[in-house]
């Protein structure tokens, strides 16, 4: 199956920083399913409650 996969990855705590280990696990998990990393964008994801946000990334994968 070919196409594009977009994944939003974020830390769960308000003000939390994105851990390299969590990002690495996500990249490897999708690579094991045949997806190839295409791009990554850092985002500040606002929480549902309160003024704080969390660090997050949008990862784009693709496959033939």
PDB file of N, CA, C, O and CB in Angstrom:
ATOM      1  N   UNK A   1       0.838  -1.163   0.000  1.00  0.00           N
ATOM      2  CA  UNK A   1       0.000   0.000   0.000  1.00  0.00           C
ATOM      3  C   UNK A   1       0.893   1.240   0.000  1.00  0.00           C
ATOM      4  O   UNK A   1       1.803   1.341   0.823  1.00  0.00           O
ATOM      5  CB  UNK A   1      -0.959  -0.009   1.211  1.00  0.00           C
ATOM      6  N   UNK A   2       0.649   2.173  -0.901  1.00  0.00           N
ATOM      7  CA  UNK A   2       1.434   3.403  -0.976  1.00  0.00           C
ATOM      8  C   UNK A   2       0.646   4.553  -0.368  1.00  0.00           C
ATOM      9  O   UNK A   2      -0.560   4.452  -0.146  1.00  0.00           O
ATOM     10  CB  UNK A   2       1.819   3.724  -2.437  1.00  0.00           C
ATOM     11  N   UNK A   3       1.347   5.645  -0.104  1.00  0.00           N
ATOM     12  CA  UNK A   3       0.658   6.814   0.395  1.00  0.00           C
ATOM     13  C   UNK A   3       1.479   7.600   1.393  1.00  0.00           C
ATOM     14  O   UNK A   3       2.699   7.466   1.486  1.00  0.00           O
ATOM     15  CB  UNK A   3      -0.629   6.413   1.013  1.00  0.00           C
ATOM     16  N   UNK A   4       0.759   8.427   2.139  1.00  0.00           N
ATOM     17  CA  UNK A   4       1.361   9.306   3.130  1.00  0.00           C
ATOM     18  C   UNK A   4       0.695   9.053   4.472  1.00  0.00           C
ATOM     19  O   UNK A   4      -0.512   8.827   4.551  1.00  0.00           O
ATOM     20  CB  UNK A   4       1.229  10.797   2.715  1.00  0.00           C
ATOM     21  N   UNK A   5       1.498   9.096   5.522  1.00  0.00           N
ATOM     22  CA  UNK A   5       1.010   8.935   6.892  1.00  0.00           C
ATOM     23  C   UNK A   5       1.479  10.138   7.691  1.00  0.00           C
ATOM     24  O   UNK A   5       2.670  10.450   7.701  1.00  0.00           O
ATOM     25  CB  UNK A   5       1.515   7.591   7.537  1.00  0.00           C
ATOM     26  N   UNK A   6       0.544  10.826   8.371  1.00  0.00           N
ATOM     27  CA  UNK A   6       0.879  11.978   9.205  1.00  0.00           C
ATOM     28  C   UNK A   6       0.581  11.603  10.654  1.00  0.00           C
ATOM     29  O   UNK A   6      -0.526  11.174  10.979  1.00  0.00           O
ATOM     30  CB  UNK A   6       0.076  13.264   8.768  1.00  0.00           C
ATOM     31  N   UNK A   7       1.587  11.769  11.527  1.00  0.00           N
ATOM     32  CA  UNK A   7       1.456  11.387  12.927  1.00  0.00           C
ATOM     33  C   UNK A   7       1.738  12.603  13.804  1.00  0.00           C
ATOM     34  O   UNK A   7       2.745  13.285  13.615  1.00  0.00           O
ATOM     35  CB  UNK A   7       2.418  10.215  13.278  1.00  0.00           C
ATOM     36  N   UNK A   8       0.853  12.877  14.761  1.00  0.00           N
ATOM     37  CA  UNK A   8       1.103  13.916  15.758  1.00  0.00           C
ATOM     38  C   UNK A   8       1.602  13.216  17.016  1.00  0.00           C
ATOM     39  O   UNK A   8       0.941  12.324  17.548  1.00  0.00           O
ATOM     40  CB  UNK A   8      -0.192  14.779  16.049  1.00  0.00           C
ATOM     41  N   UNK A   9       2.751  13.622  17.473  1.00  0.00           N
ATOM     42  CA  UNK A   9       3.362  13.030  18.660  1.00  0.00           C
ATOM     43  C   UNK A   9       3.602  14.148  19.658  1.00  0.00           C
ATOM     44  O   UNK A   9       4.183  15.177  19.314  1.00  0.00           O
ATOM     45  CB  UNK A   9       4.697  12.278  18.314  1.00  0.00           C
ATOM     46  N   UNK A  10       3.155  13.951  20.902  1.00  0.00           N
ATOM     47  CA  UNK A  10       3.350  14.996  21.906  1.00  0.00           C
ATOM     48  C   UNK A  10       3.564  14.375  23.271  1.00  0.00           C
ATOM     49  O   UNK A  10       3.231  13.215  23.515  1.00  0.00           O
ATOM     50  CB  UNK A  10       2.150  15.956  21.940  1.00  0.00           C
ATOM     51  N   UNK A  11       4.128  15.178  24.146  1.00  0.00           N
ATOM     52  CA  UNK A  11       4.290  14.762  25.524  1.00  0.00           C
ATOM     53  C   UNK A  11       2.974  14.961  26.237  1.00  0.00           C
ATOM     54  O   UNK A  11       2.191  15.830  25.853  1.00  0.00           O
ATOM     55  CB  UNK A  11       5.425  15.542  26.221  1.00  0.00           C
ATOM     56  N   UNK A  12       2.714  14.190  27.249  1.00  0.00           N
ATOM     57  CA  UNK A  12       1.429  14.227  27.922  1.00  0.00           C
ATOM     58  C   UNK A  12       1.285  15.292  28.988  1.00  0.00           C
ATOM     59  O   UNK A  12       0.159  15.624  29.358  1.00  0.00           O
ATOM     60  CB  UNK A  12       1.172  12.931  28.521  1.00  0.00           C
ATOM     61  N   UNK A  13       2.374  15.841  29.498  1.00  0.00           N
ATOM     62  CA  UNK A  13       2.285  16.786  30.608  1.00  0.00           C
ATOM     63  C   UNK A  13       2.326  18.225  30.119  1.00  0.00           C
ATOM     64  O   UNK A  13       3.020  18.537  29.152  1.00  0.00           O
ATOM     65  CB  UNK A  13       3.411  16.543  31.601  1.00  0.00           C
ATOM     66  N   UNK A  14       1.597  19.086  30.775  1.00  0.00           N
ATOM     67  CA  UNK A  14       1.630  20.514  30.438  1.00  0.00           C
ATOM     68  C   UNK A  14       3.050  21.017  30.646  1.00  0.00           C
ATOM     69  O   UNK A  14       3.644  20.806  31.703  1.00  0.00           O
ATOM     70  CB  UNK A  14       0.610  21.335  31.306  1.00  0.00           C
ATOM     71  N   UNK A  15       3.586  21.677  29.641  1.00  0.00           N
ATOM     72  CA  UNK A  15       4.952  22.170  29.707  1.00  0.00           C
ATOM     73  C   UNK A  15       5.995  21.090  29.477  1.00  0.00           C
ATOM     74  O   UNK A  15       7.192  21.345  29.606  1.00  0.00           O
ATOM     75  CB  UNK A  15       5.190  22.810  31.027  1.00  0.00           C
ATOM     76  N   UNK A  16       5.550  19.883  29.137  1.00  0.00           N
ATOM     77  CA  UNK A  16       6.475  18.777  28.936  1.00  0.00           C
ATOM     78  C   UNK A  16       7.317  18.946  27.685  1.00  0.00           C
ATOM     79  O   UNK A  16       6.859  19.511  26.691  1.00  0.00           O
ATOM     80  CB  UNK A  16       5.718  17.481  28.864  1.00  0.00           C
ATOM     81  N   UNK A  17       8.528  18.465  27.732  1.00  0.00           N
ATOM     82  CA  UNK A  17       9.432  18.507  26.589  1.00  0.00           C
ATOM     83  C   UNK A  17       9.375  17.173  25.853  1.00  0.00           C
ATOM     84  O   UNK A  17       9.200  16.119  26.465  1.00  0.00           O
ATOM     85  CB  UNK A  17      10.884  18.828  27.039  1.00  0.00           C
ATOM     86  N   UNK A  18       9.525  17.232  24.536  1.00  0.00           N
ATOM     87  CA  UNK A  18       9.534  16.027  23.721  1.00  0.00           C
ATOM     88  C   UNK A  18      10.806  15.238  24.000  1.00  0.00           C
ATOM     89  O   UNK A  18      11.905  15.781  23.882  1.00  0.00           O
ATOM     90  CB  UNK A  18       9.421  16.375  22.219  1.00  0.00           C
ATOM     91  N   UNK A  19      10.679  13.982  24.362  1.00  0.00           N
ATOM     92  CA  UNK A  19      11.854  13.164  24.635  1.00  0.00           C
ATOM     93  C   UNK A  19      12.362  12.515  23.349  1.00  0.00           C
ATOM     94  O   UNK A  19      11.583  12.067  22.508  1.00  0.00           O
ATOM     95  CB  UNK A  19      11.530  12.089  25.689  1.00  0.00           C
ATOM     96  N   UNK A  20      13.679  12.477  23.222  1.00  0.00           N
ATOM     97  CA  UNK A  20      14.301  11.861  22.047  1.00  0.00           C
ATOM     98  C   UNK A  20      13.964  10.377  21.989  1.00  0.00           C
ATOM     99  O   UNK A  20      13.790   9.820  20.905  1.00  0.00           O
ATOM    100  CB  UNK A  20      15.832  12.061  22.072  1.00  0.00           C
ATOM    101  N   UNK A  21      13.873   9.740  23.142  1.00  0.00           N
ATOM    102  CA  UNK A  21      13.569   8.304  23.194  1.00  0.00           C
ATOM    103  C   UNK A  21      12.171   8.017  22.641  1.00  0.00           C
ATOM    104  O   UNK A  21      11.980   7.059  21.892  1.00  0.00           O
ATOM    105  CB  UNK A  21      13.681   7.783  24.643  1.00  0.00           C
ATOM    106  N   UNK A  22      11.188   8.856  23.015  1.00  0.00           N
ATOM    107  CA  UNK A  22       9.825   8.669  22.519  1.00  0.00           C
ATOM    108  C   UNK A  22       9.776   8.861  21.006  1.00  0.00           C
ATOM    109  O   UNK A  22       9.105   8.103  20.305  1.00  0.00           O
ATOM    110  CB  UNK A  22       8.855   9.647  23.213  1.00  0.00           C
ATOM    111  N   UNK A  23      10.480   9.864  20.502  1.00  0.00           N
ATOM    112  CA  UNK A  23      10.528  10.117  19.066  1.00  0.00           C
ATOM    113  C   UNK A  23      11.186   8.953  18.334  1.00  0.00           C
ATOM    114  O   UNK A  23      10.700   8.513  17.292  1.00  0.00           O
ATOM    115  CB  UNK A  23      11.280  11.420  18.777  1.00  0.00           C
ATOM    116  N   UNK A  24      12.283   8.462  18.875  1.00  0.00           N
ATOM    117  CA  UNK A  24      12.993   7.329  18.265  1.00  0.00           C
ATOM    118  C   UNK A  24      12.099   6.097  18.177  1.00  0.00           C
ATOM    119  O   UNK A  24      12.082   5.420  17.149  1.00  0.00           O
ATOM    120  CB  UNK A  24      14.260   6.997  19.066  1.00  0.00           C
ATOM    121  N   UNK A  25      11.360   5.799  19.237  1.00  0.00           N
ATOM    122  CA  UNK A  25      10.460   4.640  19.231  1.00  0.00           C
ATOM    123  C   UNK A  25       9.392   4.778  18.150  1.00  0.00           C
ATOM    124  O   UNK A  25       9.078   3.813  17.453  1.00  0.00           O
ATOM    125  CB  UNK A  25       9.795   4.471  20.605  1.00  0.00           C
ATOM    126  N   UNK A  26       8.834   5.989  18.013  1.00  0.00           N
ATOM    127  CA  UNK A  26       7.789   6.210  17.014  1.00  0.00           C
ATOM    128  C   UNK A  26       8.339   6.053  15.593  1.00  0.00           C
ATOM    129  O   UNK A  26       7.695   5.430  14.749  1.00  0.00           O
ATOM    130  CB  UNK A  26       7.173   7.605  17.190  1.00  0.00           C
ATOM    131  N   UNK A  27       9.514   6.608  15.326  1.00  0.00           N
ATOM    132  CA  UNK A  27      10.133   6.474  14.001  1.00  0.00           C
ATOM    133  C   UNK A  27      10.402   5.006  13.676  1.00  0.00           C
ATOM    134  O   UNK A  27      10.113   4.552  12.569  1.00  0.00           O
ATOM    135  CB  UNK A  27      11.447   7.281  13.932  1.00  0.00           C
ATOM    136  N   UNK A  28      10.951   4.267  14.631  1.00  0.00           N
ATOM    137  CA  UNK A  28      11.261   2.852  14.404  1.00  0.00           C
ATOM    138  C   UNK A  28      10.003   2.006  14.239  1.00  0.00           C
ATOM    139  O   UNK A  28       9.984   1.065  13.446  1.00  0.00           O
ATOM    140  CB  UNK A  28      12.093   2.309  15.554  1.00  0.00           C
ATOM    141  N   UNK A  29       8.960   2.337  14.982  1.00  0.00           N
ATOM    142  CA  UNK A  29       7.704   1.578  14.889  1.00  0.00           C
ATOM    143  C   UNK A  29       7.109   1.676  13.480  1.00  0.00           C
ATOM    144  O   UNK A  29       6.673   0.671  12.918  1.00  0.00           O
ATOM    145  CB  UNK A  29       6.684   2.092  15.933  1.00  0.00           C
ATOM    146  N   UNK A  30       7.090   2.870  12.919  1.00  0.00           N
ATOM    147  CA  UNK A  30       6.519   3.036  11.577  1.00  0.00           C
ATOM    148  C   UNK A  30       7.467   2.507  10.496  1.00  0.00           C
ATOM    149  O   UNK A  30       7.011   2.006   9.469  1.00  0.00           O
ATOM    150  CB  UNK A  30       6.200   4.516  11.315  1.00  0.00           C
ATOM    151  N   UNK A  31       8.773   2.614  10.718  1.00  0.00           N
ATOM    152  CA  UNK A  31       9.737   2.058   9.762  1.00  0.00           C
ATOM    153  C   UNK A  31       9.567   0.541   9.665  1.00  0.00           C
ATOM    154  O   UNK A  31       9.715  -0.029   8.585  1.00  0.00           O
ATOM    155  CB  UNK A  31      11.189   2.412  10.179  1.00  0.00           C
ATOM    156  N   UNK A  32       9.260  -0.107  10.772  1.00  0.00           N
ATOM    157  CA  UNK A  32       9.050  -1.557  10.770  1.00  0.00           C
ATOM    158  C   UNK A  32       7.838  -1.955   9.931  1.00  0.00           C
ATOM    159  O   UNK A  32       7.752  -3.085   9.451  1.00  0.00           O
ATOM    160  CB  UNK A  32       8.877  -2.065  12.200  1.00  0.00           C
ATOM    161  N   UNK A  33       6.904  -1.024   9.756  1.00  0.00           N
ATOM    162  CA  UNK A  33       5.713  -1.272   8.926  1.00  0.00           C
ATOM    163  C   UNK A  33       5.902  -0.814   7.483  1.00  0.00           C
ATOM    164  O   UNK A  33       4.952  -0.796   6.700  1.00  0.00           O
ATOM    165  CB  UNK A  33       4.505  -0.567   9.526  1.00  0.00           C
ATOM    166  N   UNK A  34       7.150  -0.441   7.132  1.00  0.00           N
ATOM    167  CA  UNK A  34       7.439  -0.075   5.751  1.00  0.00           C
ATOM    168  C   UNK A  34       7.338   1.409   5.435  1.00  0.00           C
ATOM    169  O   UNK A  34       7.494   1.806   4.280  1.00  0.00           O
ATOM    170  CB  UNK A  34       6.531  -0.806   4.866  1.00  0.00           C
ATOM    171  N   UNK A  35       7.077   2.238   6.446  1.00  0.00           N
ATOM    172  CA  UNK A  35       6.984   3.676   6.215  1.00  0.00           C
ATOM    173  C   UNK A  35       8.367   4.303   6.261  1.00  0.00           C
ATOM    174  O   UNK A  35       9.207   3.910   7.070  1.00  0.00           O
ATOM    175  CB  UNK A  35       6.060   4.338   7.253  1.00  0.00           C
ATOM    176  N   UNK A  36       8.605   5.281   5.389  1.00  0.00           N
ATOM    177  CA  UNK A  36       9.887   5.992   5.315  1.00  0.00           C
ATOM    178  C   UNK A  36       9.657   7.434   5.776  1.00  0.00           C
ATOM    179  O   UNK A  36       8.727   8.110   5.333  1.00  0.00           O
ATOM    180  CB  UNK A  36      10.486   5.951   3.850  1.00  0.00           C
ATOM    181  N   UNK A  37      10.532   7.879   6.677  1.00  0.00           N
ATOM    182  CA  UNK A  37      10.453   9.245   7.190  1.00  0.00           C
ATOM    183  C   UNK A  37      10.595  10.244   6.047  1.00  0.00           C
ATOM    184  O   UNK A  37      11.462  10.086   5.186  1.00  0.00           O
ATOM    185  CB  UNK A  37      11.540   9.492   8.258  1.00  0.00           C
ATOM    186  N   UNK A  38       9.739  11.280   6.036  1.00  0.00           N
ATOM    187  CA  UNK A  38       9.818  12.322   5.019  1.00  0.00           C
ATOM    188  C   UNK A  38      10.133  13.685   5.644  1.00  0.00           C
ATOM    189  O   UNK A  38      11.032  14.382   5.174  1.00  0.00           O
ATOM    190  CB  UNK A  38       8.506  12.391   4.231  1.00  0.00           C
ATOM    191  N   UNK A  39       9.404  14.072   6.697  1.00  0.00           N
ATOM    192  CA  UNK A  39       9.665  15.368   7.325  1.00  0.00           C
ATOM    193  C   UNK A  39       9.148  15.386   8.759  1.00  0.00           C
ATOM    194  O   UNK A  39       8.355  14.542   9.174  1.00  0.00           O
ATOM    195  CB  UNK A  39       9.017  16.501   6.514  1.00  0.00           C
ATOM    196  N   UNK A  40       9.633  16.390   9.502  1.00  0.00           N
ATOM    197  CA  UNK A  40       9.234  16.556  10.891  1.00  0.00           C
ATOM    198  C   UNK A  40       9.105  18.047  11.174  1.00  0.00           C
ATOM    199  O   UNK A  40       9.980  18.830  10.804  1.00  0.00           O
ATOM    200  CB  UNK A  40      10.257  15.883  11.862  1.00  0.00           C
ATOM    201  N   UNK A  41       8.021  18.441  11.825  1.00  0.00           N
ATOM    202  CA  UNK A  41       7.790  19.833  12.170  1.00  0.00           C
ATOM    203  C   UNK A  41       7.489  19.928  13.653  1.00  0.00           C
ATOM    204  O   UNK A  41       6.642  19.195  14.164  1.00  0.00           O
ATOM    205  CB  UNK A  41       6.638  20.433  11.333  1.00  0.00           C
ATOM    206  N   UNK A  42       8.175  20.826  14.350  1.00  0.00           N
ATOM    207  CA  UNK A  42       7.938  21.051  15.768  1.00  0.00           C
ATOM    208  C   UNK A  42       6.713  21.931  15.942  1.00  0.00           C
ATOM    209  O   UNK A  42       6.531  22.906  15.213  1.00  0.00           O
ATOM    210  CB  UNK A  42       9.169  21.691  16.440  1.00  0.00           C
ATOM    211  N   UNK A  43       5.866  21.581  16.920  1.00  0.00           N
ATOM    212  CA  UNK A  43       4.662  22.358  17.187  1.00  0.00           C
ATOM    213  C   UNK A  43       4.467  22.521  18.688  1.00  0.00           C
ATOM    214  O   UNK A  43       4.958  21.715  19.479  1.00  0.00           O
ATOM    215  CB  UNK A  43       3.429  21.689  16.553  1.00  0.00           C
ATOM    216  N   UNK A  44       3.752  23.563  19.069  1.00  0.00           N
ATOM    217  CA  UNK A  44       3.339  23.770  20.451  1.00  0.00           C
ATOM    218  C   UNK A  44       1.875  23.383  20.499  1.00  0.00           C
ATOM    219  O   UNK A  44       1.030  24.093  19.953  1.00  0.00           O
ATOM    220  CB  UNK A  44       3.578  25.265  20.941  1.00  0.00           C
ATOM    221  N   UNK A  45       1.560  22.272  21.140  1.00  0.00           N
ATOM    222  CA  UNK A  45       0.196  21.762  21.174  1.00  0.00           C
ATOM    223  C   UNK A  45      -0.492  22.284  22.428  1.00  0.00           C
ATOM    224  O   UNK A  45      -0.055  22.007  23.545  1.00  0.00           O
ATOM    225  CB  UNK A  45       0.177  20.208  21.134  1.00  0.00           C
ATOM    226  N   UNK A  46      -1.553  23.027  22.241  1.00  0.00           N
ATOM    227  CA  UNK A  46      -2.282  23.583  23.374  1.00  0.00           C
ATOM    228  C   UNK A  46      -3.091  22.480  24.053  1.00  0.00           C
ATOM    229  O   UNK A  46      -3.673  21.618  23.395  1.00  0.00           O
ATOM    230  CB  UNK A  46      -3.207  24.742  22.919  1.00  0.00           C
ATOM    231  N   UNK A  47      -3.111  22.528  25.382  1.00  0.00           N
ATOM    232  CA  UNK A  47      -3.885  21.556  26.149  1.00  0.00           C
ATOM    233  C   UNK A  47      -5.370  21.861  26.091  1.00  0.00           C
ATOM    234  O   UNK A  47      -5.766  22.961  25.705  1.00  0.00           O
ATOM    235  CB  UNK A  47      -3.417  21.528  27.594  1.00  0.00           C
ATOM    236  N   UNK A  48      -6.181  20.909  26.468  1.00  0.00           N
ATOM    237  CA  UNK A  48      -7.627  21.117  26.473  1.00  0.00           C
ATOM    238  C   UNK A  48      -8.068  21.950  27.673  1.00  0.00           C
ATOM    239  O   UNK A  48      -9.124  22.583  27.648  1.00  0.00           O
ATOM    240  CB  UNK A  48      -8.352  19.774  26.477  1.00  0.00           C
ATOM    241  N   UNK A  49      -7.241  21.943  28.735  1.00  0.00           N
ATOM    242  CA  UNK A  49      -7.584  22.685  29.947  1.00  0.00           C
ATOM    243  C   UNK A  49      -6.401  23.563  30.331  1.00  0.00           C
ATOM    244  O   UNK A  49      -5.268  23.084  30.389  1.00  0.00           O
ATOM    245  CB  UNK A  49      -7.964  21.719  31.115  1.00  0.00           C
ATOM    246  N   UNK A  50      -6.646  24.822  30.590  1.00  0.00           N
ATOM    247  CA  UNK A  50      -5.595  25.713  31.055  1.00  0.00           C
ATOM    248  C   UNK A  50      -4.816  26.345  29.927  1.00  0.00           C
ATOM    249  O   UNK A  50      -4.986  25.995  28.759  1.00  0.00           O
ATOM    250  CB  UNK A  50      -4.664  24.976  31.946  1.00  0.00           C
ATOM    251  N   UNK A  51      -3.939  27.302  30.298  1.00  0.00           N
ATOM    252  CA  UNK A  51      -3.214  28.090  29.303  1.00  0.00           C
ATOM    253  C   UNK A  51      -1.961  27.414  28.758  1.00  0.00           C
ATOM    254  O   UNK A  51      -1.428  27.852  27.738  1.00  0.00           O
ATOM    255  CB  UNK A  51      -2.838  29.399  29.894  1.00  0.00           C
ATOM    256  N   UNK A  52      -1.482  26.370  29.405  1.00  0.00           N
ATOM    257  CA  UNK A  52      -0.215  25.752  29.003  1.00  0.00           C
ATOM    258  C   UNK A  52      -0.325  24.925  27.748  1.00  0.00           C
ATOM    259  O   UNK A  52      -1.420  24.589  27.296  1.00  0.00           O
ATOM    260  CB  UNK A  52       0.306  24.897  30.103  1.00  0.00           C
ATOM    261  N   UNK A  53       0.812  24.604  27.198  1.00  0.00           N
ATOM    262  CA  UNK A  53       0.875  23.735  26.031  1.00  0.00           C
ATOM    263  C   UNK A  53       1.964  22.711  26.239  1.00  0.00           C
ATOM    264  O   UNK A  53       2.670  22.743  27.246  1.00  0.00           O
ATOM    265  CB  UNK A  53       1.125  24.543  24.742  1.00  0.00           C
ATOM    266  N   UNK A  54       2.100  21.824  25.316  1.00  0.00           N
ATOM    267  CA  UNK A  54       3.154  20.819  25.378  1.00  0.00           C
ATOM    268  C   UNK A  54       3.926  20.833  24.070  1.00  0.00           C
ATOM    269  O   UNK A  54       3.395  21.200  23.022  1.00  0.00           O
ATOM    270  CB  UNK A  54       2.569  19.408  25.660  1.00  0.00           C
ATOM    271  N   UNK A  55       5.180  20.431  24.148  1.00  0.00           N
ATOM    272  CA  UNK A  55       5.971  20.289  22.933  1.00  0.00           C
ATOM    273  C   UNK A  55       5.450  19.093  22.152  1.00  0.00           C
ATOM    274  O   UNK A  55       5.077  18.071  22.728  1.00  0.00           O
ATOM    275  CB  UNK A  55       7.485  20.125  23.259  1.00  0.00           C
ATOM    276  N   UNK A  56       5.429  19.232  20.864  1.00  0.00           N
ATOM    277  CA  UNK A  56       4.988  18.139  20.018  1.00  0.00           C
ATOM    278  C   UNK A  56       5.642  18.219  18.665  1.00  0.00           C
ATOM    279  O   UNK A  56       6.306  19.204  18.343  1.00  0.00           O
ATOM    280  CB  UNK A  56       3.483  18.145  19.874  1.00  0.00           C
ATOM    281  N   UNK A  57       5.456  17.187  17.872  1.00  0.00           N
ATOM    282  CA  UNK A  57       5.963  17.164  16.511  1.00  0.00           C
ATOM    283  C   UNK A  57       4.918  16.554  15.607  1.00  0.00           C
ATOM    284  O   UNK A  57       4.119  15.716  16.026  1.00  0.00           O
ATOM    285  CB  UNK A  57       7.288  16.385  16.421  1.00  0.00           C
ATOM    286  N   UNK A  58       4.936  16.984  14.368  1.00  0.00           N
ATOM    287  CA  UNK A  58       4.145  16.364  13.316  1.00  0.00           C
ATOM    288  C   UNK A  58       5.170  15.644  12.429  1.00  0.00           C
ATOM    289  O   UNK A  58       6.080  16.262  11.877  1.00  0.00           O
ATOM    290  CB  UNK A  58       3.263  17.437  12.495  1.00  0.00           C
ATOM    291  N   UNK A  59       4.999  14.336  12.310  1.00  0.00           N
ATOM    292  CA  UNK A  59       5.921  13.524  11.508  1.00  0.00           C
ATOM    293  C   UNK A  59       5.176  13.053  10.266  1.00  0.00           C
ATOM    294  O   UNK A  59       4.055  12.551  10.358  1.00  0.00           O
ATOM    295  CB  UNK A  59       6.479  12.302  12.330  1.00  0.00           C
ATOM    296  N   UNK A  60       5.799  13.217   9.114  1.00  0.00           N
ATOM    297  CA  UNK A  60       5.214  12.759   7.864  1.00  0.00           C
ATOM    298  C   UNK A  60       6.063  11.605   7.348  1.00  0.00           C
ATOM    299  O   UNK A  60       7.282  11.712   7.217  1.00  0.00           O
ATOM    300  CB  UNK A  60       5.124  13.916   6.813  1.00  0.00           C
ATOM    301  N   UNK A  61       5.374  10.485   7.055  1.00  0.00           N
ATOM    302  CA  UNK A  61       6.010   9.305   6.488  1.00  0.00           C
ATOM    303  C   UNK A  61       5.421   9.069   5.095  1.00  0.00           C
ATOM    304  O   UNK A  61       4.334   9.556   4.782  1.00  0.00           O
ATOM    305  CB  UNK A  61       5.809   8.053   7.413  1.00  0.00           C
ATOM    306  N   UNK A  62       6.140   8.325   4.272  1.00  0.00           N
ATOM    307  CA  UNK A  62       5.625   7.952   2.962  1.00  0.00           C
ATOM    308  C   UNK A  62       6.101   6.545   2.632  1.00  0.00           C
ATOM    309  O   UNK A  62       7.078   6.054   3.198  1.00  0.00           O
ATOM    310  CB  UNK A  62       6.078   8.965   1.870  1.00  0.00           C
ATOM    311  N   UNK A  63       5.402   5.914   1.717  1.00  0.00           N
ATOM    312  CA  UNK A  63       5.843   4.605   1.211  1.00  0.00           C
ATOM    313  C   UNK A  63       5.268   4.388  -0.170  1.00  0.00           C
ATOM    314  O   UNK A  63       4.229   4.934  -0.539  1.00  0.00           O
ATOM    315  CB  UNK A  63       5.415   3.454   2.166  1.00  0.00           C
ATOM    316  N   UNK A  64       5.980   3.575  -0.913  1.00  0.00           N
ATOM    317  CA  UNK A  64       5.598   3.267  -2.299  1.00  0.00           C
ATOM    318  C   UNK A  64       4.424   2.309  -2.305  1.00  0.00           C
ATOM    319  O   UNK A  64       3.948   1.923  -3.372  1.00  0.00           O
ATOM    320  CB  UNK A  64       6.788   2.663  -3.085  1.00  0.00           C
TER     321      UNK A  64
END
